[in-house]
Amino acid sequence: MNNEFQNATIDGQKVTVYQLGKSSIEWGNGAGTLSDGMDTNKDNQPTRKLTDSAESIIIYFSRSGSTELLASKVERETNADILEVIVKDPYPSNYSKTLSRANFERENQDYPELYMQLPNLDQYKTIYLGYQIWAMTLSHPMTSFLNTYGNQLSNKRIAPFMSEGGYGQGDSVQVIKEILKQQGSTNNTFVPALIVDGNKVDRAGKQVNDWIKYI
C-alpha cells in the first residue's frame, strides 16, 4: 500500500479504505468492494469542519472510503472547510446488497433520504463536490444532496471530484448541471473534474495537487 495513505485522517479522524492494495483483478472495477456498513462512520463521527474564514468547502459522500480519502487530500491542499453527506439509511457493507438497492433507487427515481444539516454557504466561493460513479452516472446520495440543497448553490464555482471503477466520469457532471438548473441555481461555473480509480486513491497525491493548481 502506498505511503500516501499511511496515517491518513480527515477532520482528525482516521480514514479507512477497503479496496486499497488490491490488484486490478482482485478489485474488479469496484465489484465486490466492502464497506463498514455505515458509509465510513461505523467508528467515526460524520465529517463536519466549518470555520468563519474558509472561502471554499468540500462536500462529499463516501461508502467504502475511497472518496473520503480523496476528499482528505483535497482538504490538505486547499485547507477548505469540509462536510460529509449522510443518508438516513446507510448502504450495506455487502456489495451485492448495495448494488441491488442502488439499482432499485435508480429505476424508481427513489433516492435516499438525507440525515444532515447544511450550513449557510454564503461565505464560500468554491464548492468541491466529491462522489462516486455508479452505473456511469452520479451516485445517489449526491443526487439527493443536489435535489435537496441545489437552490443554495447559486453564484458558486463547482469543482467535481470522483472515485470510479475504471470507466470514467460518465454523465455525472452533466447531471449535476441539470439538477442545479432544475433547482433554480444560477450563475454557476464549473472546473474540469478530478477523476481517480477507486483502488488507486492512495497514489493520487500528485494528481490532486496538479488539479488544485490548475483550477
Secondary structure as GFF3:
##gff-version 3
##sequence-region A 1 215
A	DSSP	beta_strand	9	10	.	.	.	ID=ss1
A	DSSP	beta_strand	13	14	.	.	.	ID=ss2
A	DSSP	alpha_helix	24	27	.	.	.	ID=ss3
A	DSSP	three_ten_helix	28	30	.	.	.	ID=ss4
A	DSSP	beta_strand	48	49	.	.	.	ID=ss5
A	DSSP	beta_strand	56	60	.	.	.	ID=ss6
A	DSSP	alpha_helix	66	78	.	.	.	ID=ss7
A	DSSP	beta_strand	81	84	.	.	.	ID=ss8
A	DSSP	alpha_helix	95	108	.	.	.	ID=ss9
A	DSSP	beta_strand	126	134	.	.	.	ID=ss10
A	DSSP	beta_strand	137	138	.	.	.	ID=ss11
A	DSSP	alpha_helix	140	149	.	.	.	ID=ss12
A	DSSP	three_ten_helix	150	152	.	.	.	ID=ss13
A	DSSP	beta_strand	157	164	.	.	.	ID=ss14
A	DSSP	alpha_helix	172	182	.	.	.	ID=ss15
A	DSSP	beta_strand	189	190	.	.	.	ID=ss16
A	DSSP	beta_strand	194	197	.	.	.	ID=ss17
A	DSSP	three_ten_helix	201	203	.	.	.	ID=ss18
A	DSSP	alpha_helix	205	214	.	.	.	ID=ss19
###
